[in-house]
Each structure stands twice: as C-alpha cells, then as structure tokens.
Amino acid sequence: MKKHFKKLCFVLLFLPVVISATNNNASAYKRVPNLNANNTESYLLINDRLDELKEKIKTTHKPHFKRLLQQCKSYESEKLSKTPPPTSITYMGMAAANLSLAYKLTGQKHYLDEAKRWIFTAVGYDVWGYGFLVDVDLSASWLLYGLGLSYDWIKDDLSPQEKQLFLDKLILQGNKIFNYGQENKGNCWSTDYWQNHNWINYTGILTTAYAIENEYEGANKWIAEIHDNFKTVFEYLPEDGSNYEGTVYWRYAINSFLSAAELIRAHGGPNYFDTEFMKNTFFFRLYQSAPNWEENVNFGDSHDRKSSHSIAAYYKLASEHNNTYAQWLGELVRNKFLFREAYESKIFPGILPEAFLELLWYNPEIKQQSPANLPTTKYFEDLGLVVIRSGWDTDATHLSFKTSPPGGHKQWKLSWEIDKKNNWRTRSLTHYHVDFNHFTLLKGDAALAIDEGYNRTSKAEIHNLITVDGTGCVGEKIWDEGDLSDPVLFDLNCKGIYNVWKNVPETAIAKIEAFSNEDGYTFAVGEASKMYYPEMQLTRNARHIINSENGYFILLDELESELEHTYTWRIHSEKYANEIADDEYEILNGTGALKVFNIFPEAPKTSISETLVEEVMTPQRPNDIRRISLKTLKIENTKKAKNTCFINVMQPKDVLVKAPISVKRLKGKNCIGVEITADTTVETFLFSENNKIKYEQISANAKWISVVKDKTGKTIKSTRYTAN
C-alpha cells in the first residue's frame, strides 16, 4: 500500500508538468468569464439562473435541494480507491457534479472540500476505465461530463495549482477519447449515430470542451466535430421517438442526449428540442411502461425491468415541450419509486446520482396530468412497435408487439447508404434482439409472456416467435463460427462489430404489413419471411394479432415455404405452463394468469421446458453474470409441411376474478377458425389461405374476418383483413 501511495504522489507531482509540456495550449489562454447580456456569469446547464436557483431552493425546489444534499452526504463515507478500481467509475463524475452544485448553491466549504476529494482522486488515476476500451469509451466520457461541469462551476475556488492539475487532466483525457473517435471513424462509436455510446461519449467531451474552451484552443476542434455529429444524429433519428436499443438503454443515454441539446442551444447552435424525435421520445418511454408504472417493457437489451426511469429526463422533456404527462411521471417516480429504482436497478451510475440534474431541470410551472385521457393503443411506425393496453390503471393488460428491419426502418435505410458510400460500419446493433414478430404480455404486476431482456448472443428461439426447423434469423449463423468465451470475439461483440446482425443482407427485413385501430378493433400484421435463412425458402411468415376488446387476443401465424419444415410456436414466461385440458394451457404468476388455447394445428406436438440464458453484463464486471430462466411452451406441427397455420387464443386475466371463455374449433370448405364465447359476446374468427371465406352465413373475400355478436345473435361489430 505504501509503495502505491508513493507512486501516486509522484504521478500527482509531475503530471501537470508533463501534460503542459505536451499540450502547450493548456496554459496559454486565460479564462474569460462567460457573461450574458446582463453581465451575470453563466454556467454550463445552470446558465444565468444561479441567483434564481438560490431563491427557489427555499420554495419550489426545496424537495429537490433536500435530495441533492442527501446525495452529497452519502459521498462522505465512501472510501475512494487510490488506483483505478476494477469496475465502472461512471459514478465519480456524477458525485463531483452533485457536490460542486451543492457548494455553488450554499457556499459551504465542506461541499467544496468533498468535491475536491472526488475530483482529484479521479484526476490522479493514470487511466479512466477498466479492462475494456480504457480511456476511450463510456467510463472516460462519464467522467468528462461530470468533471467538466465541476470544473466550470468551481474552477475559481481552486488554487492555481489545483486548477492547472485539473485542467491538464481534462485536456489529456479529452484528447485521448476524441482522437480515438477520429482515428476509428467508420468503425467505432464516433459514427454509430443511433447508438448510446455515440451520444454519451460525445456529450462528455462536449461538456468538457465548453468548460475549458477559453483556456485550451484545441477544445474548439472538439466542439466543431461534435456539433457536426449531433447535427447528423438528430437528422437520422426516427421521428416517432422510438429507440431500438430498448427502454433501459434509452434511459441510460437520455440525459447525455438532453445535456448535449441544452449545451449546443446555449452556445448559439440549433434548438434540437424542436425535432420530432425529441417531441415524441417521451411517449415511447411512456407506452413501454408496465401497468404498475414501476417496471418497463423490456424489448432489446434490458438488464432488468426496473432500470428505465429518470426523473431528470422527465422533468427536462416536460419543461421543453410543456409535457404535462412527463411532469406527472417524474413526480410519480420521485414520490413512489425512487429508492426501489435505485436499489433494484442494474444500471450504473443509476438514478440517485442524477440529483443535480433533477434540481436544474425541474420546472414548477409545468402542470401534471395523468395519461388517463391518452389513447390506449399506440403505433411507433419506425420501430414497428404496436402497444395495446386495456387501460391506464395499474391492473391493466399490456401487450407490445414489434417487427421491423434491424434497428428500425430509418436506421436500416440510411446506414446502408452511408456505409456503401464511405466503406463504413455504422450499424452497432448489439443491443437489438432477434425479436421480429415477437410480443410481450403483462397483466397488472404479472409478467405473462416475456423477453429474455439481455443477451449478447441473441437468437430467435429465446423470443416469442416462430422458428423454422429450429432456426431463426439469417444472422444467427455467426454463432456457428465461435462463441463469446473467446476474448477476441467478446471484445468485438462489445464494440458492436461482432454480433448477430454482422452479415445480415440489406434485403433481410421485417415490417408491419398492416395496422388498424378503429371500430372497436385493433390489429397488426407483421411479415418477417426475409429474416430467415434463404435456404429455408420461406415465402411468408406473417403474424396477425387481433384484439376485439373482449379480454383476449387472437394470434394467427401464416407460414408458407417452397420446402417442408417443422414450424415451432413459442411462448416464454416466468412460470411453467400447465396443461389443464386438451389444447388448453394456463400460466399462473402471482396475481395474473394467462390461458393459451391452441386451435390450429390440430393434434400438435407440444412440450414445456426451461430455457436458461446466462450473459456477462459488461466487460468491466466479467464476474457479474445475469441469469434468467425462461419457462417455455412449444407447439409444433407433427408432420413437416410447406404451409402451416397456427391459431391461438390468449386470455390474460386476474387470478382472483372469474372471467371464463370457451373456444370451439371451426372448419369450413376453404377456411378454418375459432368461435370464442365470453360473458356477453360470441366472436367468430375465420381464416382462408386463398382469401375466400365461406362458413354458414359468413362470406368474404378476405384473408380473415371477425364478427362479434351478442348472446341474442345481433351483430355488434366486425372487421376483416384483405392482404395486398
């Protein structure tokens, strides 16, 4: 220990001299205070509101100020490693920012002293990061973000020696990560325009650049490049506000994203808050909230279902767009879910260190409004995401269904154009799963049909979709070439270069073929045949989800091929399904239950088994293994066939409430279907391969038709789907 301490002192003593010698601009410029028109000093993210905030913490911002101080107090007992710790250090920059803001608002010297303890511990580290992309990725950028803010806020309260040491370290680390991005353009995060590493890394560098621009001439180069990057990013992001990486990575990156937009606007750049993505992205997060509001719908890479809230982000989006729903959700999380989010979430640095952003971004003038008056169905066209809710109450049913080209329509189209033009690789799709035509289903607190949540070796077979002869996406062949126990492949996978989408051709896309939400029906049709291996010769793989608002869903899967196959219909849950009658299964999970009625194929081959998924969450914590046990119900055609049709009825329900339905298999000359009898209605659903339905009094030139009648036989409503 003594040896390491001496070494650290040596580094701290000589570091500023070495850095100044290699970065001559570091001390060549004297900082000029950033003043506004009223000659009031302006600070990053605070702007010219410091005096205003000092008054507001006595009134409207008092709860947020109290939380900031509580967060700062928690740092006092933290023992800081004198050498780079073997884990994430993202929290260190956030700690410095919280402490620096507390000092700025109170003038109490102990906050300054504690801020300096955190700052100069990080400054003393020879590298920022551990084991993976050291100095040139997320750990470094999180530090540049938090320490950049701290430098801007408290630099005038440091001694000349402290200030120079701090400045030189920011310059050194800023150049390391910035230069890495420049040197690897086209094959790293610097051109992964749709990915969280791009947004977080460039926001970290940008924050430090603005903090030191008057003292380091090279910062102007960083700023110019990053402005160009975000101009491209905001042009390329989907207008529907969706995020292909899922709600957890949306949450992980959103505050960097919002900070970049704020900093760019404050320095005379465009107002990116006016873009359609920014206006709509809150609603992506809102509709991917579980009915209990505490959890998320975990499409894409989601470490868990309690890692998706950011009070600060909700406040900022509320303030920028007068979004009363965002204000409501922010207050709900702050008052009810804050500490469970903090202690049960797997995201670092997590929600508690965002205290300074909550205080800065809270706007008491924005009213709160629950989403009770919003539509319960939402279609995010770019991501091919359809959300169907029975209501906004905490006991509601929630189904999400997704199918799209990898990364969404806009990313898939533009990335191919960019890559072919520049010989680049801009699709970093590691966090995008093989989940075309996949769905999740929740009932209140109960997860009934689930996503595996997080997996670096994503495959179709661990999602709720159809596999063909046990195979899924064309890109899954990559796992035949090796596995991630090979450290080289693991490293490439983490960099977004080696993943299931690596060799997927441009023509391999899935899409929502049709969507309708009218006349008491919601239905969506996803077509994904091009996502499967060409040698399977699939000509159609279409999943239809039909909701007639009678408490159940009809799933129709059309499979057509030039070859004969075994088609496997899968549903994964947290609990095992029980066969309670012929072709009838039930999944019980706490307060919720799901009944699955298999209608077609007749006399299928079925099985119930466990599917175990284990994955390293981050290369910085190689022993942190995430494990999830999926309880899998499989239904297959017993004899190989070119064409097969699955019709299943799924009824999510409260286990304490009796809501029986009965089903009857229907077979006509050119059609098949099901009759579903509920408490007050009878629904007849009929499907025809050749678009010619005739069954008793029902006749239609359609792919399928639904007719809902009351118990007297009076037609209440009907709809049909005619394929193009």
N, C-alpha and C positions, 0 to 999 in steps of 0.2 A: 504493500500500500504506500509506504514512504517513497519507494522508487517511483511509483506512478505520479505521486504528488509533486516530486521534484521535476519530473518530466513535464507536467502540466504547467508548472510555474515558468519553466524555461520557454515553453511554447508561448505562454501569455506575454512574457517579457519581450521576446523577439519577433512575435508575429506582426505587429504593426510596422516594424522597420522593414521586414521582408516584403510585406504586401505593398507598402508605399514605394518601395524600390521597383516593383514590377508593375505598379499601376500609378504612374506619375500624376494622373489627373485627380487622384483621390484627395489630395490636399491642395490642389491648385486653385480651387474655387471656394470662395467664402459664401456661405449660405445667406440668401436674401429672404427675409420673412415673406411668406405668401399672404399678401394682404388683399382684401376685397375693396370695393369702391368706398366703403366707409372706414377704411384703414383699420379694420378689425382683422386680427390674424385668423387665417383659415387653416384648418387641419383636415387631413385625409379622413373621409367618411363623416367627420364632425362638421366640416365646412365652417361656417361662421356662427355656429349655434352654441358655442361653449357657454357663454354667459346665459343664454336662454335655458340650456340644459341644467345649469346650476340652480336656476329657479324652479324648473319643472320637477327636479328630483324631490322637491318639498311637497309637491301636489300630485299631478297626473302621473308622474314617473316614479313615485315613491316605491311602489312594489318592485319595479324593475331595478331601481337603485339598491334596494334591500337585497335582491337576489345577486346583484353584482358584488356587493360587499361580502355576502355569504360565500360566494365562489372564491373571492380573494382570500378569505380566511382559511379556506380549505387548503390553500397552497402552502401555508406556513409550516405545516407538519410534514410536507413532502421532502424526503431525502433525495437529493439530486446526485446522480452518478457523475463522477468527475471525468469519466471516459464515455464515449458514445454507447448508450445502452443497447443490448441485443433485442430491440423491439422497436415499435413505432415511436417516434419522437414528435409526432404531429402536435401533441398537446402542449409542447413547450412554448411555441409561438403564441398560441391562444392564451396561455397563462400570462405571458408578458403583456399582451394587449389588454386583458382584463385588469391587471394590476396598474398598468400605465393610465388607463382611463379612470380608475378609482382615484389615483393620485391627481389627475388633471381636474377632477370634479371636486375633490376635497382639500387638496393641498397638504394632506397629511403625509409626512416624510416616511413613515413606516411602509406605505404602499410603494413609494419610490425605491426604498431600500430592497423590498422584496422583489420588485420588478427587476432591479439590477441583479439580484441573485440568480434569477431565472435567465435573464438575458446573457449575462457573462459566463454562465455555465455553458450555454449553447455556443456562445462565441468561442469558448475555449476548446470545443470539440474540433478535432482535426478534420473530421468528415461529418456530413449530415445525412444519416441513413444507415441502414444495416443490411448487409448481405445481398442487396439487390438494387441495381441502378443507384448506387451510392452517389450522393451529391447532385444527381441529375434527374430526379423524379419527385414523387409526392412528398417524402419527408422534407426534402430541401425546400420545396415550394410552400409547404405549410409554414415552415419557419420564416421564410422570406415574407410571407403575408403578415403573420403576427408580429415579427420583429420589425418589419418595415413600418407598420403602424406605430409601434412603440417608439422607434427612432424619430418619426415625425412628431409624435406627441410630447416626448420628454427630452429631446436632444439638448435643449437649452438648460436643462437641470443636471446635466452630466459634467464632470470635469473635462478639461481639454483632452486629457489622456484617455479617459473613458470614451469620450465621443469619437476620437480618432480610431481607437481599437474597434469600436462598434461599427463605424463607417467602413473601415477597411475589410472587416469580415463580410459585411453585406455586399461590398464590391466583389470580393473574391468569390463568394458563393453564387452571387448573381451571374457573374461571368461563366462560372462552371456550367450551370444549368442552361443558361441562354446559349452558350456556344455549342453545347451538346445538341440542343434542338436545331440549331443552324446546320451543324455538320451532318446531321442524320435526317435532314428534310426528305420527306417522301417515304421514310421507313421508321418513323417513331412518332411519339405523341405530338410533335410540333405540327404535323399535318393530319393528325387524327381529329378532324374538325368536329366530329359528332361525339367524341369520347370524353369522359370526365377528366382524364389526365391532361388533355389539351387545355381545358378550361381552368383547372386548378393550378397547373404549373405556370401558365402564362399570367394568371391573376396574381400569384405570388411574386413573380418577377416584376410585374407592372406596379404592384403596391410599393415594393422597394424602390423601383425606378423613380416614381413620383416623390418618394420620401427623400431621395438623395440627388435629384436632378440638378439642383443648384450647386452641388459640391463635386459631382462626378460627371464629366462631359459624356462619358460612354453611356450613361443612362438614356440619353436621347435616342441612341440607336436601338436600345431595348424597346423604348416607348413606340417608336415608329413601326418596328416589326410587329409588335403586339397589337397595335391599332389595326394594322392590315389583317392580322389573324382574326380578330374579333369581327371585323367587317365581313370577312368570308364566313365565319361561323354563323352570324346572325342571318346572313343571306341564305345559308344552306339548311338551317334548322326548319323542321316541319311547322307549318302554320297552325296545326291543330294542338301544338303544345306538348305532344307526347314525347316520351323518352324510351328508346328501345332497350336501354340497359336495366329498366325496371325502377320501381319506386325507391329502392334503397340507394341506388347509385344516383338517382335524381336528387335525393336528399343529401347525399354525400357531397355533391358538386354545386348545388344550387346557390349556396351563399357566396362561393367564389364567383359564380356567374353574375350574381346580383351586385357584388362588390365591383367587379370589372365594369359593369354597365354604369354604376354610380361614379366611379373614378373617371372613366372616359368622358362622361357628360360634364362632370365638374371641371374638367380641363379643356372644355370647348369642343369636344367631339360630338358625334351623333347621339341622339337620345334613343338607345336601343330598347328602352322600356315601351316604346311605341310600336315595336314589332308585334306581329300576330303571335309569334311564339310566346313572347313574354306575357301578352294579354291572356293567353289560353292555358299556359302551363300549370297554373294552379288547379284548373279544373281536371287536368289529367290526374293530378295527385288526389283531388277530392273524390273523383269517381273510383279510384283504386283504393279507397278506404274501406275497410271491413265494416259491417253493420255496427259493431261495437265502438267504432271510431279509434280505438286504441291500436288496432292492428292494421296491416296493409294486405293488399292482394299481391302476391309475390311472383309475378311473371319476371323472367330474366334472372339475373344474379341477385338474390336477396338472402343475406346472411341469416335472417330470421324474419318473423312477421311483426317485430316491434322495433324496427330501425328506420322509420321513414318520416318521422315528424321533425320539423324545425320551426319553432315559434318565431325565430327571427325572420326566416324566409316568408312565413305567412304575413307577418307584420309589414315587411317591405312590399310585397305584392299587393297587400291591402292598401297601403299608402299610395303607391304609384298609380293604381287603377281604381281607387275608391271601391275596392272589392270588399263588400261587407261580409261575404262568406269566408274569405280568407281571414278577416279580423275575428270572426266567430270561432273558426277552427284554432287560431292562435291562442285565444283566450281559453278555449276548452282544454287544450293541451297543457297550458300553463297552470291552470287550476286543478286539473284532474290527473293528467298522465305524465307530468314532467319527470318525476323521480322513477317511476316504473320504466319509462323510456330510457332513462339514464342507466339504470342498473340491469335491465334485461336486454338492452340493445348490444349488438356486437360491432357497432360502428365506432371507429376512433377518428378524431378525439371525442366525439359524442355531443350530446345536446347541452350538458351543463356548461362547458366552456364557451358556449355562444352567448353568455350573459351580456357581454359588452355590445353585441350586435342587437340583441333584443332591446336594450335601452336606447341605442342610437336610432333604431328603425321603427320604434313604436310611435304611432300617431293617434292620440286620443280622440281626434276629431272624426275618425272613421267609425261609423256605427257597426254594430254586429247584427248579422242576420243568419239564421239557420238555413240550411239548404232545403227546408221543407217545401218550398214553392218551386224548386227546380224540377225539370223532367227526371223521371227515374230511369230513363234509358238514354244512353249517350254513345255516339259512334265517332271514334277517332280514326279518320279515314286514312291518314298516312301510315299509321301503325297497324291498320286493320283490326282495331280493338273495339269490340262491342260490349258494352256494360248494360246489364239488365238487372234492375233492383225492383223488389216488390214494394219498396217504400224507403223512407229515410229513418225509420225507427230502428232501435238497436236490436230488435228481434227479426229484422227483415231478411229476406232471401237475396243473395247477391251472386250473380253469375257473370263471369268475364270470359269472353271468347276472343281468340286472337289468331289471325293468319295474315301474313304479309311477306314481301321479299325480305331477305335478311337485312335487319337494321331499319326497315321501313322503306316505303316507296321512294321518297326523295333522296335518302342517302344512297340507296342501291343505284338509282339512275345517275346521280351526279358523281358518285365515287368512281363508277366505271368510266365516265367521260374524263375525269381528272387523271385517273391512273393511266389510261391509254395515251393521253396527251403527253404526260410527263414521265411515264415509266415509273410511277409511284405505287405505294400501297397505302391507301388512306382508310381502308375498312378495318378498323380494330374491333372485331365483333366477339371477342372472348366472352363478354357478359351477355351476349344474345343467345338464347337457347334454341334447341331444335324443338320448337313448340308451335309449328304451323297447325291450324285446326285443333289446337289444344284449348281446354277450358278449365276453369276453377269454379268451385261452387261452395258457398258459405250459407249457413243459416244461423243468424244471431252470432253467438260466440263459437259455434261449432264449425270446424273445417271439415267438409264432407268429400270434396274432390280437390286434390291439392297438387301444387307444383313442388318439385324437389327443392327448389329455392336457390341452391348454389352448387355449381358443378363445373369444373374445368374440362371435363370430358363428356359434354352434353350429348345425349342420344335421344332418339325418338321414343325408345322403349321405356323411358322413365317419365313420359308425359302421357296425358290422357288423350291419345290419338290412335290412329290405325297404323300398324306396322305390316309390311308385306314380306312374307317368308322370313319374319324376324328382323327385317331391315327397315331403316328409316331414311334419313336424309342422305343424299348423294355424298356429302362431305364426310360422313362417318367413316369412310374407308381410311381416313388419316390415322385412326387408332389401330389399324392393322399394321402400320409402319413402325409402331413403337408405343411406349406409354410414358406417362409423366414421372415415373421413377428415374428415368434418365434425366440428370440435372440440366443437360443442354436443352432437351425438349421442354422441360418445365420452364426454363428461363425464356425460351422463345414463346411459349404459351402465355406467360405472364406479360410479355411485351406485345401481345396481340398478333404475333406473326404466325405462330403455330397453333391453329385451332380448327374446329370442325368446318369452318367456312373458308379455309385456306384455298381450296381448289374447286369451290362451287362455281360452275359456269354462269355467265351473265344471264342465260336463258332460264336458269333454275329459280323460278319464282313461285310464290303462292299469293293469293289475293282473295279479298272478299268479292265474290261474284255478284252478290245481291244483298241489299239490306233494306228492310221496310219496318216502319214503326207507325202504324195507323190503323184505325178502325178496330181497336181492341186487340191487335196482334203485334208482336214483334218477331221478326225472323231474320236470320243471317245465313248466308251460304258461303262457305269458304272452299276454294278449289286449290288443291296442292299437288296434283299429279306430277308436275315438273320438278318437284323437290326430291323425288325418289330416283334411285339408280336407273339410268336409261335401259339397262339390260332387263329391268322388270317389265318394260314396255307398257306401263300404265297409260291409259288414255283419259281416265277420270278418277279422281279421288276427292269427292265433294262431301263436305259435312254440312247438313242443314240443322239449325237449331230453331225450333218453333216454340213460341210462348203465347198461349191464348189467354193468359192471365187467369187461369183456373187452378193454380197451385202446383203445376208440374211443367216439365219440359219434354218435348218430343225431339229425339235425336235421330236423324236419318243420315246414314252414310252410304254413298254410292261408290262402288269400286268396279272399275272396268279395266281390262287389260287384254293384250293380244296373247298372253300366256296364262296358264293355270297357276293359281297361287293359294297359299293359306293366308287368309287375312285375319289379323288379331285386333280385336277391340279391347282397349284397356281403360280401366279407371283406377287411380291410386288414391288411397285415403289414409288417415291416421290410424284407423281401426279396421280390423278384418271384417269383411262382409260375411253374412250368414245366409245360407240358402234356406228360406222359410217355406217355399213351395216350389213346384216345378217352374223354372224360368223366372223365379222371383227371389230377389236378394235384398237384404237390409243391412245397412251400416249404422250402428249406434255410436254416438260420440258425445257424451255428456248430455246437454240439453237438446241437441239436434240429432236428426236421423235422416237417412236417405234410403228410399226404396228404389230399386232398379228392376224394371220389368223388361225382360228380353222377349221381344215379339218375333223378330226375324234376325238370323236364320232359325229355322225350326231345328230342334234337337241338336243344338250346337255342342261343341266341345268346350267345357268351362273348367277353370281352375282358380284357386285362391292361394296366394303365396306372399312371401316377403321379398321386397326389392330393397337392398341396402345400398345407400350412397354414402361414400366417405370422401372427403376432399380437404386438402390444405387450404385454409382461408387466405393466407398471404405468405409470400416467401420470407417476410420479415419475422414471421412466427411459425416456423416449419413444424413445430410440435402441436400447433393449435389445429386440431382436426375437427372438422364439422361432420357429424354423422346424422343421417336421417333414415328412418325405417319406413318405407312405403308399403302399405298393405294393398296388394294388387289383385283385382278381379279381372280375369281374362275370358273373353268369349271369342271363339273361332268357328269358322266353317269346318265341318268334319271331313269333307271331301274337297280336294283342290278344285278351284273353278276359275274361269276367266272373269266372270262377273259375279259379284256378291252384293247383297244389300243388308245392312244392319238397321233395324228399327228398335230403339229402346225408349222407354218412358222412365223419366227420373222424377221422383217426388221428394223434394226436401220438406221436412216438417219438424215441428216441435214435438219432442217425445212425450210431453205431458198433455198434448192436445190430440184427440182422435179426429183424424181427417181422412177417412178411408176412401180409396178409389179402387175401382176394379177395371180390369182390362180384358178385351176379347180380341183374339187374332182374326183378321178379316182376309179373305182370299177371293178375288174375282177372276174373270177370264183374262184380263190384261193388267190387273193391278193387285196389290196387296196393301194391308194397312192394319189399323187398330181402332177399336172403339173404346173410349175411356169414359167411364161413368163416375161422376163425382157427386157431391151432395145435392146440387141443384141443376147440374148440366150433364149433357152427353155429347162428347166430341167424337166425330168420325173423321179419321185421317186416312187418306188413300194415296198411294204412290204408284206411278207407272213408268217403266223404263222408256217406253216409246211415246209418252205424252198422250196416251189415250185411256182415260179413266171412265169406266162404266161399272157401277155397282149399285144394284137396286135402283132407287130413283136418282142417284147422283151420276151425272155425266159431265165430263170436262176434258177439253184438250189442254192438258197441263201436266207438268211433272208431278205435282202433288196438289191436293186440295184438302182444306179443313172446313168442316161445318160444325158449328156449335148450336145445339138446341136445348131448350128447357125440357123439363120432365113431361110436359104435355105434347112434345113433338114440334113446338114452334121454333123456327129458326131464329136465333139471336144474332148471329154474325157468321161470316165465312170469309175465307181468303184462299188464294191459290198462287202457285209459282209456276211460271212458264219459262223454261230455260231458253236462252238465245240459240 
